[in-house]
């Protein structure tokens, strides 16, 4: 570890310790209740699921084991182990994934929708940790380990199945384009060698397929994806709300960069007028599909709900919302990326988000983390610095609002 690494992680560690200390006597925030109660059950060797828990308790087993090892069991202890887990594993893995890019790491750490969750008993960042580990092994073509960790992520959040499919897709098109051509040719010819080619793919992807098999068994046994008594509020059906709100949150979280790119957007529109009917179609579809009907999106204490209630309260506000959404989409299209697979991430993200009726910013952690990882630095360094400063103030605002029980994501 060099001097810059030490300074970066000393600052991050100090902030994490300070935030944890400030929240030491605070009671449970929102979904901390079912998560902490499930961990308490496991600490007491009670394997029965908390009735309101909707996810498989993989995260809960990790935290409960740490608590049992050190003979600790309070909510504050659970928060402490969760924060330590992120400090030791998640943040360093992200840092290494950026090739030790301090700016990107700070933008990730202070990302406004993530920051308060560094300190809370929630599953989402642990889910992200397993996905990043899987992608790290994917980068070095260690497919068995990549398959193992993405399979384990399903037992933290079940809808990570879409990110498993994304990783399998990347392996297929990046390393094995010839397989698709060979399989197609052999299929047309009716050649039995097709089975040999398919078997070659299956052998390399065997851990992924084993993970999917176990998930199918879970699905059949449970009678669905979601656990617990809240199944009716998490149906398997397609909704556009999260898809549109994702781009609004992307705009909100990266406001300095988004505003800086206005000239790029103008030039893109001038040079790509043939695509304007498509964007007009997106605008019109959006106006007809952006609704706020989930009962959990009606409570104004949550900042996301304040935005949702505001933008759906008046047709003019909805139009304003979609102007922001379209502008953000255009910004994303004009940006430069250091990985060509960013377009597939957005495609899989649409599928991932579309199956959730509840609109929640926690569902955006994975795609926005990939966005930070893959986006190239803006030409003017000061914009990236402004972005960090903006994120710090936004995150501190959210932390203060949470601390004072005024607002939460």
ROTORTOR-655658 format. One record per residue (C-alpha): x, y, z; residue in one letter. Coordinates in steps of 0.001 Angstrom, whole numbers. Each point is the difference from the previous one (the first is absolute). Layout:
N
R       x       y       z aa
R       X       Y       Z  a
...
end
This chain:
409
R       x       y       z aa
R       0       0       0  x
R    1493    3328   -1089  x
R    -473    3404    1615  x
R   -3046     932   -2127  x
R   -1701   -3305     794  x
R     608     500    3718  x
R   -1334    3576      13  x
R   -3097    -974   -2023  x
R    -928   -2922    2235  x
R     852    1885    3174  x
R   -2468    2740    -998  x
R   -2674   -2523   -1035  x
R     538   -2023    3178  x
R    -241    3128    2155  x
R   -3283    1006   -1677  x
R   -1426   -3504     371  x
R    1003    -188    3673  x
R   -1423    3481     685  x
R   -3291    -784   -1746  x
R    -341   -3288    1864  x
R     723    1731    3315  x
R   -2632    2693    -640  x
R   -2658   -2633    -761  x
R     858   -2235    2958  x
R   -3194     812    1934  x
R   -2348     473   -2923  x
R   -2857   -2459    -352  x
R    -762   -2029   -3125  x
R    -400    1747   -3327  x
R   -2670   -1374   -2362  x
R    1077   -3478   -1226  x
R    2551    -332    2775  x
R   -2809   -1450    2093  x
R    -514   -3311   -1878  x
R    3731    -318    -768  x
R    1120     525    3599  x
R   -2741   -2254    1363  x
R    1035   -2772   -2386  x
R    3637     363    1092  x
R   -1096    -117    3665  x
R   -1851   -3255    -672  x
R    3091   -1546   -1595  x
R    2211    1170    2859  x
R   -2369   -1868    2329  x
R     152   -3101   -2253  x
R   -3541     548   -1222  x
R      53    -928   -3695  x
R   -3602    1037    -677  x
R    -444    2939   -2348  x
R   -1288    3372    1124  x
R   -3506     222   -1487  x
R     509    3394   -1646  x
R    3412    -886   -1491  x
R    -204    -122   -3819  x
R    3559   -1158    -801  x
R    1949   -3207     578  x
R    2009     613    3219  x
R    3540    -373   -1393  x
R    1078    3427    1261  x
R   -1638    -739    3339  x
R    2005   -3213     434  x
R    3255    1910    -627  x
R    -756    2703    2591  x
R   -1446   -2463    2525  x
R    3146   -2177    -200  x
R    2199    3041     658  x
R   -2198     985    2940  x
R     146   -3534    1442  x
R    3795    -198    -357  x
R     426    3168    2065  x
R   -3013    -653    2259  x
R   -1763    3204   -1081  x
R   -3645     387    -920  x
R   -1318    3580     133  x
R   -1167    2034   -2992  x
R    3104    2164     394  x
R    2183   -3123    -217  x
R   -1744   -1109   -3194  x
R     568    3440   -1488  x
R    3645     -81    1053  x
R     704   -3346   -1690  x
R   -1867    1116   -3119  x
R    2098    3178    -227  x
R    3232   -1917     646  x
R    -939   -2485   -2728  x
R    -317    2850   -2515  x
R    3186    1731    1175  x
R    2111   -3171    -214  x
R   -1465   -1457   -3197  x
R   -2426    2102   -2055  x
R    1854    3317    -159  x
R    3469   -1577    -633  x
R   -1421   -2254   -2739  x
R   -1613    3001   -1670  x
R    3283    1923     357  x
R    1991   -2807   -1612  x
R   -2618    -336   -2752  x
R     685    3640    -945  x
R    3780    -668     -97  x
R     327    2079    3184  x
R   -1868    3011   -1307  x
R    -500    2265    3030  x
R   -2541    2274   -1718  x
R   -2277   -2866   -1013  x
R     307   -1579    3449  x
R   -1027    3214    1727  x
R   -2909     447   -2415  x
R   -1114   -3533     857  x
R     479     389    3753  x
R   -1899    3313     121  x
R   -2652   -1027   -2534  x
R   -3075    1624    1584  x
R   -2320   -2986    -375  x
R    2604   -2359    1511  x
R    1664    2028    2742  x
R   -2510    -470    2842  x
R    -122   -3756    -629  x
R    3679    -416     955  x
R   -1221     155    3618  x
R   -3253   -1982     -84  x
R   -1121   -3620     154  x
R   -1091    -390   -3628  x
R     740   -2685   -2580  x
R     618    2162   -3070  x
R    3681     872     368  x
R     878   -3575     980  x
R   -1764   -1099   -3174  x
R    2102    2519   -1951  x
R    3160   -1354    1665  x
R    -609   -3531   -1297  x
R    -775    1302   -3496  x
R    3225    2042    -108  x
R    2013   -3031    1172  x
R   -1602   -2040   -2777  x
R     859    2691   -2566  x
R    3575     124    1280  x
R     385   -3741    -675  x
R   -1767     499   -3341  x
R    2668    2521    -994  x
R    2741   -2574     589  x
R   -2042   -2795   -1650  x
R    -337   -1963    3235  x
R   -3485   -1113    -967  x
R    -536   -2575    2741  x
R     607    2609    2702  x
R   -2056    2570   -1907  x
R   -2852   -2497    -143  x
R     366    -875    3666  x
R    -235    3576    1300  x
R   -2813    1084   -2294  x
R   -1889   -3164    1025  x
R     555     838    3674  x
R   -1338    3514    -660  x
R   -3379   -1581    -830  x
R    -251   -1006    3657  x
R     365    3622    1034  x
R   -2399    1496   -2552  x
R   -1894   -2333   -2317  x
R    -348    2461   -2887  x
R    3776    -117    -504  x
R    -938   -2789   -2406  x
R     -38    2679   -2717  x
R    3603     952     783  x
R     935   -3682    -168  x
R   -1480     -70   -3507  x
R    1957    3163    -833  x
R    3305   -1595    1044  x
R    -815   -3182   -1933  x
R    -862    2130   -3028  x
R    3295    1904     207  x
R    1960   -3263     240  x
R   -1808   -1327   -3048  x
R     357    3001   -2314  x
R    3448    1104    1156  x
R    1880   -3279     146  x
R   -2041   -2331   -2117  x
R   -1460    1852   -2979  x
R    1084   -2918   -2164  x
R   -2374   -2296    1933  x
R   -3048    1886   -1166  x
R    1126    -216   -3629  x
R     990   -3661     336  x
R   -3245    -966    1716  x
R   -2062    1833   -2643  x
R    1891   -1639   -2873  x
R    -204   -3459    1534  x
R   -3707     475     725  x
R    -665     940   -3620  x
R    2024   -2976   -1233  x
R   -1621   -2382    2462  x
R    3499   -1022    1101  x
R     211   -1942    3263  x
R    3212    1861     909  x
R   -2318    2678    1335  x
R    -261   -1991    3237  x
R    3775      -7     416  x
R     107    3783    -449  x
R   -2836     494    2460  x
R    1689   -2298    2510  x
R    3177    2123    -258  x
R   -2011    3056    1046  x
R   -1798   -1877    2791  x
R    3293   -1228    1499  x
R    1390    3532     231  x
R   -3275    1355    1395  x
R    -761   -2969    2273  x
R      68    1967    3266  x
R   -2487    2520   -1410  x
R   -2333   -2800   -1063  x
R     293   -1666    3410  x
R    -883    3334    1617  x
R   -3034     350   -2273  x
R   -1056   -3586     760  x
R      52     656    3756  x
R   -1947    3212    -556  x
R   -2644   -1888   -2017  x
R    -308   -2489    2865  x
R    -465    2910    2426  x
R   -2587    1584   -2326  x
R   -2019   -3203    -281  x
R     201    -684    3738  x
R    -971    3552     957  x
R   -2647     364   -2709  x
R    1498    3294   -1164  x
R    3007    2283     300  x
R    -996    2148    2986  x
R     -65   -1365    3551  x
R   -2162     937    2966  x
R   -3419    1487     557  x
R     502    3040   -2268  x
R    -192   -1930   -3289  x
R   -3079    1921   -1176  x
R    2009    3239     -61  x
R    2792   -1558   -2079  x
R   -1787   -1761   -2882  x
R    1783   -1272   -3119  x
R   -1270    2527   -2539  x
R    1555    2627   -2246  x
R     -44    3691     947  x
R    1708    3068   -1466  x
R     203    2081    3170  x
R    3495   -1034    1091  x
R    1357     235   -3550  x
R    -960    3668    -332  x
R     825     903    3589  x
R    3460   -1561    -387  x
R     948    2639   -2576  x
R   -1371    2776    2194  x
R    2117   -1239    2930  x
R    3023    -283   -2308  x
R    -528    3660    -930  x
R    -446     990    3644  x
R    3096   -1862    1210  x
R    2263    1276   -2794  x
R   -1452    3488    -394  x
R    3343    1835    -557  x
R    1066   -2426   -2739  x
R   -3453     -54   -1596  x
R    -163    3804    -201  x
R    3577     183   -1272  x
R    -929   -2216   -2955  x
R   -2767    2229   -1369  x
R    2050     977   -3072  x
R     695   -3677    -725  x
R   -3726    -700     114  x
R    -803    2929   -2316  x
R    2615   -1177   -2517  x
R   -1285   -3576     222  x
R   -3559    1133    -747  x
R    1199    2105   -2968  x
R    2006   -2884   -1465  x
R   -2557   -2732     635  x
R   -3330    1496   -1003  x
R   -1052   -3342   -1488  x
R    -254   -1394    3541  x
R   -2270    2762    1259  x
R   -3258   -1852    -827  x
R    1274   -2856    2176  x
R     647    2368    2909  x
R   -3415    1586    -525  x
R   -1465   -3504     209  x
R    1842    -613    3285  x
R   -1402    3296    1279  x
R   -3580    -915    -919  x
R     304   -3569    1355  x
R    1439    1427    3193  x
R   -2895    2388     502  x
R   -2397   -2926    -229  x
R    1927   -2449    2174  x
R    1456    2066    2843  x
R   -2373    -603    2899  x
R     368     -86    3764  x
R   -2381   -2679    1245  x
R    1961   -2094    2513  x
R   -1150     607    3572  x
R    3590     231    1284  x
R     630    2922   -2379  x
R   -2641    2170    1670  x
R    1890     927    3198  x
R    1567    3484    -330  x
R    2688    -613    2638  x
R    1951   -1768   -2743  x
R    1747    2388   -2398  x
R    -646   -2294   -2963  x
R   -3710     123     814  x
R      37    3799     233  x
R    1295     119   -3570  x
R   -2477   -2649   -1176  x
R   -2976    1696    1628  x
R    1040    3372   -1429  x
R     641   -1124   -3582  x
R   -3215   -2042    -198  x
R   -2203    2680    1584  x
R    -334    2115   -3140  x
R     405    -718   -3760  x
R    2329    3002    -348  x
R    2270   -1384    2719  x
R     -13   -3380   -1752  x
R    1070    1684   -3248  x
R    2811    1743    1891  x
R    1026   -3374    1446  x
R     277   -1529   -3467  x
R    1959    2932   -1359  x
R    2556    -792    2717  x
R    -177   -3734    -797  x
R     559     547   -3731  x
R    2818    2445     643  x
R    1679   -2574    2266  x
R    -358   -2734   -2636  x
R    1644    2332   -2542  x
R    2797     781    2466  x
R     618   -3722     499  x
R     136    -505   -3784  x
R    2557    2791    -473  x
R    2375   -1179    2724  x
R    3179   -1988    -622  x
R     502   -3342    1744  x
R    3006   -2209     561  x
R   -2076   -3156    -435  x
R   -2146    -788   -3040  x
R   -2401   -2095    2089  x
R   -1586    3038    1665  x
R   -2839    -135   -2555  x
R    -836   -3561    1061  x
R      -7    1072    3640  x
R   -2718    2543    -742  x
R   -1999   -2629   -1920  x
R     198   -2527    2841  x
R    -722    2797    2468  x
R   -3307     671   -1774  x
R    -967   -3658     486  x
R    1244      47    3592  x
R   -1974    3143     870  x
R   -3081    -717   -2077  x
R   -1111   -2938    2144  x
R    -285    2094    3145  x
R   -3231    1841     710  x
R    1460    1776    3048  x
R    2134    2977   -1057  x
R    3135     124    2154  x
R    3428    1566    -545  x
R    1721   -3033    1586  x
R    -749   -1923   -3189  x
R    2300    2386   -1881  x
R    3177    -683    1995  x
R    1356   -2612   -2408  x
R    -549    1809   -3305  x
R    1256    3354    1332  x
R    3079   -1695    1472  x
R     752   -1472   -3438  x
R    -611    3460   -1476  x
R    2656    1534    2277  x
R    2413   -2848    -729  x
R    -344     168   -3777  x
R    -432    3731    -649  x
R    3119    1757   -1230  x
R    1108    3136    1791  x
R   -1346    3288   -1345  x
R    2539    2064   -1940  x
R     -20    2694    2663  x
R    1209   -1481    3289  x
R   -1665    2738    2035  x
R   -3442   -1383    -977  x
R     844   -3321    1644  x
R    1153    1911    3107  x
R   -3246    1995      18  x
R   -1849   -3292    -252  x
R    1724   -1292    3150  x
R    -710    3236    1908  x
R   -3658     -87   -1087  x
R    -301   -3651    1053  x
R    1554     710    3406  x
R   -2491    2770     780  x
R   -2940   -2030   -1327  x
R    1067   -3058    2040  x
R     491    2036    3173  x
R   -3441    1534    -532  x
R   -1514   -3501    -240  x
R    1941   -1218    3033  x
R   -1110    3000    2081  x
R   -3619    -473   -1119  x
R     188   -3678     970  x
R    1691     788    3329  x
R   -2712    2524     867  x
R   -2767   -2317   -1253  x
R   -1042    2591   -2566  x
R     597   -1854   -3261  x
R    1267   -3287   -1378  x
R     480   -1457   -3471  x
end
